[in-house]
């Protein structure tokens, strides 16, 4: 089957489950502890590549249980953000791969896009990370705030001037745009030239529901041409199922292939 593109943690049982479906691409979602043992991460990357699988990494979402934010007022979180970015950039440059990174998540200090001071600070902080590596990171949008589709200044103030490489999570954009497929179409038209990677996930557009394709309200016939031949994974949330069973992702593969 084509387009088998899946996500997993470094849990060997999760990886074993995904390998059963012979994926073309796997994205490894990392947690803080994974970065304290980089040699184990590199071993997994090598093992997957030995089977012909293309690998992407995903920067940890949390530090000490708290969601990261590039402009956090918590110096520990900012320090971890910078340190982890350096660690992952070194691995990516060594292995010739890329890593998805978030500026922030919803309900963080970056959640108010109307704060011009915060927007300016975010641009400066992104530039600092780009000074570590211009090529390793793929910047992912979130569902609310400065680095989300609801921010009308995101393109003009951050993405375009910094020439950012993006990872668009289609469900995140849809939620940020309040479940409006017309606005999603407009958003993709503007941002897709800067996007080299996608997370394909469905949603009703009201909350972070992370549904299999075809179970939400996203117009995938409209979205698919923007994905084109770019890399992507089906980042379906398995919280209501079993992390050792990726069949919701595989159902999305089947749906996408039929469009």
C-alpha positions in Angstrom: 0.0 0.0 0.0 1.3 3.5 -0.8 1.4 6.5 1.5 1.9 4.5 4.7 3.3 7.3 6.8 3.0 6.9 10.5 4.1 8.3 13.9 5.5 6.5 17.0 7.4 7.1 20.1 10.7 5.4 20.8 8.7 2.6 22.5 10.0 -0.6 20.8 6.5 -2.0 20.9 5.0 1.0 19.1 7.7 0.8 16.5 7.2 -2.9 16.0 3.5 -2.3 15.5 4.2 0.4 12.8 6.7 -1.8 11.1 4.1 -4.4 10.5 2.5 -2.0 7.9 5.8 -1.4 6.0 5.8 2.4 6.3 7.5 4.7 3.9 7.9 7.5 6.5 7.9 7.4 10.3 7.9 10.4 12.6 9.4 9.8 16.0 7.7 11.9 18.7 10.2 12.5 21.4 9.9 13.3 25.1 12.3 15.2 27.3 14.0 12.0 28.6 14.8 10.8 25.0 17.3 13.7 24.6 19.3 12.6 27.6 20.2 9.4 25.8 20.8 10.6 22.2 22.7 7.4 21.3 19.5 5.4 21.7 17.6 7.8 19.4 20.3 7.5 16.8 20.2 3.7 17.0 16.5 3.7 16.3 17.0 6.1 13.4 19.7 3.8 11.9 17.5 0.7 12.4 14.5 2.3 10.6 16.7 3.6 7.8 18.2 0.2 7.3 14.7 -0.9 6.3 14.4 1.9 3.8 12.2 4.1 6.0 12.5 7.9 5.9 12.6 9.3 9.4 11.5 12.7 10.8 11.9 13.7 14.5 9.4 15.8 16.6 10.8 18.1 19.3 9.5 17.3 22.8 6.2 18.9 23.7 6.9 19.3 27.4 9.6 20.1 29.9 9.1 18.8 33.4 5.4 18.3 32.6 4.8 21.8 31.2 4.2 22.6 27.6 7.1 24.4 26.0 6.8 28.0 24.7 9.7 29.7 22.9 8.9 33.0 24.7 8.1 31.5 28.1 8.7 33.7 31.1 10.0 30.6 32.8 13.8 30.7 32.2 14.1 26.9 32.7 11.7 26.3 29.8 13.5 28.7 27.6 16.8 27.1 28.4 15.4 23.7 27.7 14.0 24.9 24.4 17.4 26.2 23.3 19.4 23.2 24.6 17.1 20.6 23.1 17.1 22.5 19.8 20.9 22.4 19.7 20.9 18.7 20.5 18.3 17.8 17.9 20.0 20.0 15.3 23.3 18.2 15.9 21.6 14.8 15.3 19.7 16.1 12.3 22.8 17.5 10.7 24.7 14.3 11.5 22.0 12.1 10.0 20.8 14.3 7.2 17.2 14.6 8.5 14.7 17.1 9.8 12.8 17.8 13.0 9.3 19.2 13.5 9.3 22.0 16.2 6.6 24.1 17.8 7.0 27.7 18.9 4.3 27.1 21.5 1.1 25.2 22.2 -2.4 26.4 22.9 -3.1 28.0 26.3 0.5 29.3 26.6 2.0 32.7 27.0 2.0 32.9 23.2 -1.8 32.4 22.9 -2.6 36.1 22.4 -1.6 37.1 18.9 -2.8 40.7 19.4 0.2 41.4 21.6 2.6 43.1 19.2 5.4 42.9 21.7 5.1 39.1 22.0 4.9 38.7 18.3 8.2 40.7 17.9 9.8 38.7 20.7 8.8 35.4 19.0 10.3 36.5 15.7 13.6 37.3 17.6 13.5 33.9 19.4 12.9 32.0 16.1 15.8 33.8 14.6 18.0 32.6 17.5 17.0 29.0 16.8 17.6 29.5 13.1 21.1 30.6 14.0 21.6 27.1 15.3 20.4 25.6 12.1 18.6 27.1 9.1 17.7 23.7 7.5 16.9 21.2 10.3 13.7 22.5 11.7 10.2 22.4 10.3 8.0 24.9 12.2 4.5 23.5 13.1 1.4 25.6 13.6 -0.8 25.3 16.6 -4.6 25.8 17.2 -4.4 29.2 18.9 -2.1 32.2 19.3 0.9 33.7 17.6 2.1 30.7 15.6 -1.4 29.7 14.4 -3.6 30.3 11.4 -5.8 32.7 13.5 -2.9 35.2 13.6 -3.3 37.5 10.5 0.3 38.7 11.0 2.0 35.3 11.0 2.9 35.3 7.4 4.0 38.9 7.0 5.9 39.2 10.3 7.4 35.8 10.8 7.1 33.2 8.0 7.9 35.3 5.0 10.7 37.5 6.3 12.4 34.5 7.9 11.7 32.2 5.0 10.6 29.5 7.4 10.2 25.9 6.4 6.8 24.9 7.7 5.0 21.8 8.8 1.3 22.5 8.5 -0.9 20.4 10.7 -4.1 20.6 8.7 -6.4 20.0 11.7 -4.6 22.7 13.7 -5.1 25.2 10.9 -8.8 24.2 10.6 -9.4 24.6 14.3 -7.6 28.0 14.4 -9.9 29.1 11.5 -13.0 27.9 13.4 -13.8 25.0 11.2 -14.1 27.1 8.0 -13.0 25.2 4.8 -13.0 28.4 2.7 -10.6 30.1 5.1 -8.5 26.9 5.2 -8.3 27.0 1.4 -7.1 30.6 1.6 -4.6 29.8 4.3 -3.1 26.9 2.3 -2.9 29.0 -0.8 -0.7 31.5 1.0 1.4 29.1 3.2 1.9 26.0 1.0 4.9 27.4 -0.9 6.7 27.5 2.5 5.5 24.1 3.5 7.6 21.0 2.9 5.8 18.7 5.3 2.3 18.1 6.5 0.4 16.4 9.4 -2.8 15.0 7.9 -5.5 14.8 10.6 -9.2 15.4 10.5 -11.2 17.6 12.9 -14.7 19.0 13.5 -12.9 22.4 13.9 -14.0 23.1 17.5 -11.3 21.4 19.6 -8.1 19.4 19.3 -9.9 16.1 18.4 -7.3 14.6 16.0 -9.6 12.4 14.1 -9.0 9.8 11.3 -9.5 11.3 7.8 -13.1 11.3 6.8 -14.5 11.4 10.3 -14.4 15.2 10.6 -15.4 18.2 8.6 -12.2 19.0 6.6 -12.6 19.0 2.8 -9.8 16.6 1.9 -10.5 16.9 -1.8 -9.5 20.5 -1.5 -6.5 19.8 0.7 -4.9 17.0 -1.2 -3.6 19.0 -4.2 -1.7 21.3 -1.7 0.0 18.2 -0.2 1.0 17.0 -3.7 4.2 15.1 -3.6 5.4 16.6 -0.3 6.2 14.4 2.7 3.5 13.9 5.4 2.3 11.6 8.1 -1.1 10.7 9.4 -0.9 12.1 12.9 -4.1 10.6 14.3 -4.5 10.7 18.1 -4.7 7.2 19.6 -5.7 8.3 23.1 -9.1 6.7 22.8 -7.6 3.6 21.3 -4.3 1.9 22.0 -0.8 3.4 21.3 0.2 -0.1 20.2 -2.5 -0.2 17.5 -2.2 2.3 14.7 -5.2 1.1 12.7 -6.8 4.6 12.9 -3.8 5.9 11.0 -4.1 3.0 8.5 -7.8 3.8 7.9 -6.6 7.4 7.1 -4.1 6.0 4.6 -6.9 4.1 2.9 -9.2 7.2 2.8 -6.5 9.5 1.5 -5.5 7.0 -1.3 -9.1 6.9 -2.5 -9.4 10.7 -3.0 
